[in-house]
Amino acid sequence: MDSTIKRIKACLNGGRSRDEHPAVPVTPGELAADAAAAVAAGAEALHVHPREPGGGAQSLDPGDVAAAVTAVRRACPTVPVGVTTGLWISDGDIGRRLATVARWAGLPPAARPDFASVNVSEPGFADLAEALQRAGIAVEAGVWSPADARTLAATQGSWLRVLVEIIDGTAETAVAAADAILTSLDDLGVTAPRLLHGEDATCWPLVAHAGRLGLPTRIGLEDTLAGPAGDPATGNADLIRQSLTVWTAPPPHR
């Protein structure tokens, strides 16, 4: 399946709870329905955080990953589906995370993610990326800083794309922080495709900046609960539609 993203990837839930937004999808069925709505609104790829049965805590367990991916793929059979590998899900246990993710290789193709996101700053990054690639799962490398860019450049591997992610900061500092990482990747000769996005305060400035640079971005309830004007979003499809408007907007006149 072609996992190229030209404009928007949807990040449907992350670690969000229903207490934060009533539209956060948590069960496989909810993820599938929300994925279909996001794709209809313009999403070209999907990123989900599988949960324990009943929509509980985030999970890396192969059964929970399979349930989420299978449901989403049935709803969106031509759209690539990716998942998280966040170390926090295994309570910081590097070995347990690696062993659990390695078991994904035994999943049938219909239940196996097309790609997985791995944060370069987390211990065990290189071993985890290698395990995913052995399982036939492409790797998105999450780069949060120029230091992460240097680590990535020094790591052997094949990257589906580099996620340039501004996790902290303000709307005013987001673009400069992103440009520092992008420049580092250029200087270090990292040539993998890039996707640029932020979270919360940095989200919308970087959707706009990604559009200006011609880079794909991502949006969804994982990254923000509000639209570009600060109004509460009704859900993921709403955020997708608004992000496409922002991404395609001409740059402001100076």
C-alpha positions as CSV (number, residue, x, y, z in Angstrom):
1,M,0.0,0.0,0.0
2,D,1.3,3.5,-0.9
3,S,1.9,5.3,2.4
4,T,2.7,8.7,0.8
5,I,1.0,11.7,2.3
6,K,0.6,14.8,0.2
7,R,-1.4,17.0,2.7
8,I,-3.0,15.6,5.8
9,K,-2.7,12.6,8.1
10,A,-5.4,12.2,10.8
11,C,-4.4,11.5,14.4
12,L,-7.6,10.3,15.8
13,N,-7.2,9.9,19.5
14,G,-3.7,9.8,21.0
15,G,-3.9,9.5,24.8
16,R,-7.0,11.7,25.0
17,S,-10.0,10.7,27.1
18,R,-13.7,11.3,26.7
19,D,-13.4,13.7,29.7
20,E,-11.3,15.9,27.4
21,H,-13.6,15.7,24.4
22,P,-16.8,13.6,24.0
23,A,-15.9,12.7,20.4
24,V,-12.6,11.0,21.1
25,P,-12.8,7.5,19.6
26,V,-11.5,4.7,21.8
27,T,-13.0,1.4,20.8
28,P,-12.2,-0.3,17.5
29,G,-15.7,0.4,16.2
30,E,-15.4,4.1,17.1
31,L,-12.0,4.3,15.5
32,A,-13.4,2.8,12.3
33,A,-16.3,5.1,12.1
34,D,-14.2,8.2,12.9
35,A,-11.5,7.1,10.4
36,A,-14.1,6.8,7.6
37,A,-15.4,10.3,8.4
38,A,-11.8,11.7,8.5
39,V,-11.0,10.1,5.1
40,A,-14.2,11.5,3.7
41,A,-13.1,14.9,4.9
42,G,-9.7,14.6,3.2
43,A,-7.3,12.6,5.4
44,E,-4.8,10.6,3.4
45,A,-3.4,8.4,6.2
46,L,-4.5,7.5,9.7
47,H,-2.7,7.3,13.1
48,V,-4.3,5.7,16.0
49,H,-3.5,4.7,19.6
50,P,-5.1,1.3,20.3
51,R,-6.7,0.7,23.6
52,E,-7.3,-2.1,26.0
53,P,-10.7,-3.9,25.6
54,G,-13.6,-1.6,26.3
55,G,-11.6,1.5,25.3
56,G,-9.4,1.6,28.4
57,A,-5.7,2.4,28.7
58,Q,-3.4,2.8,25.6
59,S,-2.0,-0.6,24.6
60,L,0.8,-2.1,22.5
61,D,-0.6,-5.7,23.0
62,P,-0.8,-7.4,19.6
63,G,-4.4,-8.4,20.2
64,D,-5.4,-4.8,20.9
65,V,-3.4,-3.5,18.0
66,A,-4.9,-6.1,15.7
67,A,-8.5,-5.2,16.8
68,A,-8.0,-1.5,16.1
69,V,-6.1,-1.9,12.8
70,T,-8.5,-4.5,11.5
71,A,-11.5,-2.3,12.2
72,V,-10.0,0.8,10.7
73,R,-8.8,-1.1,7.6
74,R,-12.2,-2.6,7.0
75,A,-13.7,0.9,7.1
76,C,-10.9,2.5,5.0
77,P,-9.4,-0.3,2.9
78,T,-7.2,1.9,0.7
79,V,-5.8,4.2,3.4
80,P,-2.6,3.4,5.2
81,V,-3.0,2.9,9.0
82,G,-0.3,3.6,11.6
83,V,0.0,3.2,15.3
84,T,2.0,4.6,18.2
85,T,4.9,2.9,20.0
86,G,5.1,5.4,22.9
87,L,7.4,4.2,25.7
88,W,5.0,5.6,28.3
89,I,2.5,2.9,27.3
90,S,4.9,0.2,28.7
91,D,5.5,2.4,31.8
92,G,9.0,3.2,30.5
93,D,10.1,-0.4,30.3
94,I,12.3,-0.5,27.2
95,G,12.6,-4.3,27.1
96,R,8.9,-5.0,27.6
97,R,8.0,-2.5,24.8
98,L,10.5,-4.2,22.4
99,A,9.3,-7.7,23.2
100,T,5.7,-6.7,22.8
101,V,6.1,-4.8,19.6
102,A,8.3,-7.7,18.2
103,R,5.2,-9.9,18.5
104,W,3.4,-7.8,15.9
105,A,5.3,-9.7,13.3
106,G,3.0,-12.6,14.0
107,L,-0.1,-10.7,13.1
108,P,-1.9,-11.5,9.9
109,P,-1.4,-8.9,7.1
110,A,-4.9,-7.4,7.6
111,A,-4.3,-6.8,11.3
112,R,-0.7,-5.5,11.0
113,P,-0.1,-1.7,10.9
114,D,1.3,-0.3,7.7
115,F,3.6,2.0,9.7
116,A,4.4,2.9,13.3
117,S,5.7,6.1,14.9
118,V,8.9,5.8,17.0
119,N,10.2,8.8,19.0
120,V,13.9,9.2,18.4
121,S,14.4,10.7,21.9
122,E,13.1,7.6,23.6
123,P,15.7,5.0,24.8
124,G,15.7,1.9,22.6
125,F,14.7,3.8,19.5
126,A,17.2,2.0,17.1
127,D,16.3,-1.5,18.4
128,L,12.6,-0.8,18.2
129,A,12.9,0.5,14.6
130,E,14.8,-2.6,13.6
131,A,12.2,-4.9,15.1
132,L,9.4,-3.0,13.2
133,Q,11.2,-3.3,10.0
134,R,11.8,-7.0,10.5
135,A,8.0,-7.3,11.0
136,G,7.4,-5.6,7.7
137,I,6.1,-2.4,9.3
138,A,7.5,0.9,8.1
139,V,8.9,3.4,10.6
140,E,8.1,7.1,11.0
141,A,10.9,8.7,13.0
142,G,9.6,11.3,15.5
143,V,12.1,14.1,15.7
144,W,11.5,16.8,18.4
145,S,14.7,18.7,18.4
146,P,18.0,19.3,16.5
147,A,19.6,16.8,18.9
148,D,17.1,14.2,17.7
149,A,18.0,15.0,14.1
150,R,21.6,14.2,14.9
151,T,20.7,10.9,16.6
152,L,18.6,10.0,13.5
153,A,21.4,10.8,11.1
154,A,23.7,8.5,13.1
155,T,21.3,5.6,13.1
156,Q,21.2,3.1,10.3
157,G,17.7,2.4,9.1
158,S,15.1,3.1,6.4
159,W,12.5,5.7,7.3
160,L,9.1,6.0,5.8
161,R,9.1,9.6,6.8
162,V,10.5,11.9,9.5
163,L,7.9,13.5,11.8
164,V,9.1,16.9,12.7
165,E,7.1,17.4,15.8
166,I,7.0,20.5,18.0
167,I,5.5,19.2,21.2
168,D,6.2,22.1,23.5
169,G,6.4,25.9,23.0
170,T,4.1,28.7,22.0
171,A,2.4,29.8,18.8
172,E,5.0,32.5,18.6
173,T,8.0,30.1,18.8
174,A,6.6,27.2,16.8
175,V,7.8,28.2,13.4
176,A,11.4,29.0,14.5
177,A,11.6,25.7,16.4
178,A,10.4,23.7,13.4
179,D,12.8,25.5,11.0
180,A,15.7,24.7,13.3
181,I,15.0,21.0,13.0
182,L,14.4,21.2,9.3
183,T,17.7,22.9,8.8
184,S,19.5,20.3,10.9
185,L,18.0,17.5,8.8
186,D,19.2,19.3,5.7
187,D,22.7,19.9,7.1
188,L,23.0,16.3,8.2
189,G,21.9,14.9,4.9
190,V,18.7,13.2,6.1
191,T,16.7,12.8,2.9
192,A,13.6,10.9,4.0
193,P,10.2,12.6,3.4
194,R,9.1,14.9,6.1
195,L,5.8,15.7,7.9
196,L,5.5,18.8,10.1
197,H,3.1,19.2,12.9
198,G,2.6,20.6,16.4
199,E,0.4,20.0,19.4
200,D,-2.0,22.3,21.2
201,A,-0.6,25.9,21.0
202,T,1.9,25.0,18.2
203,C,-0.6,23.0,16.2
204,W,-2.3,25.6,13.9
205,P,0.8,27.7,13.2
206,L,2.6,24.6,12.0
207,V,-0.3,23.5,9.8
208,A,0.0,26.8,8.1
209,H,3.8,26.6,7.9
210,A,3.7,23.1,6.5
211,G,1.4,24.3,3.8
212,R,3.7,27.2,2.9
213,L,6.7,24.8,2.7
214,G,4.7,22.2,0.7
215,L,5.1,19.6,3.5
216,P,2.3,17.3,4.7
217,T,1.0,17.8,8.2
218,R,-1.3,16.0,10.6
219,I,-4.3,17.0,12.6
220,G,-6.8,15.4,14.9
221,L,-8.0,15.3,18.5
222,E,-4.7,13.9,19.6
223,D,-3.0,17.2,18.7
224,T,-5.7,19.8,19.4
225,L,-9.3,20.2,20.6
226,A,-9.9,23.5,19.0
227,G,-10.0,25.1,15.5
228,P,-7.6,27.8,14.3
229,A,-9.7,30.5,15.8
230,G,-9.9,28.8,19.2
231,D,-13.4,27.5,18.8
232,P,-14.0,24.0,20.1
233,A,-13.8,21.4,17.4
234,T,-16.8,19.0,16.9
235,G,-14.5,16.1,16.1
236,N,-11.8,14.8,13.8
237,A,-13.6,15.4,10.5
238,D,-14.1,19.0,11.5
239,L,-10.4,19.4,12.2
240,I,-9.5,17.8,8.9
241,R,-11.7,20.2,6.9
242,Q,-10.4,23.2,8.8
243,S,-6.8,22.1,8.4
244,L,-7.1,21.8,4.6
245,T,-8.3,25.4,4.5
246,V,-5.4,26.6,6.6
247,W,-2.8,24.4,4.8
248,T,-3.9,25.7,1.3
249,A,-4.2,29.4,2.4
250,P,-1.9,31.8,0.6
251,P,0.8,33.3,2.9
252,P,-0.1,36.6,4.5
253,H,1.0,39.8,2.9
254,R,3.8,41.6,4.7
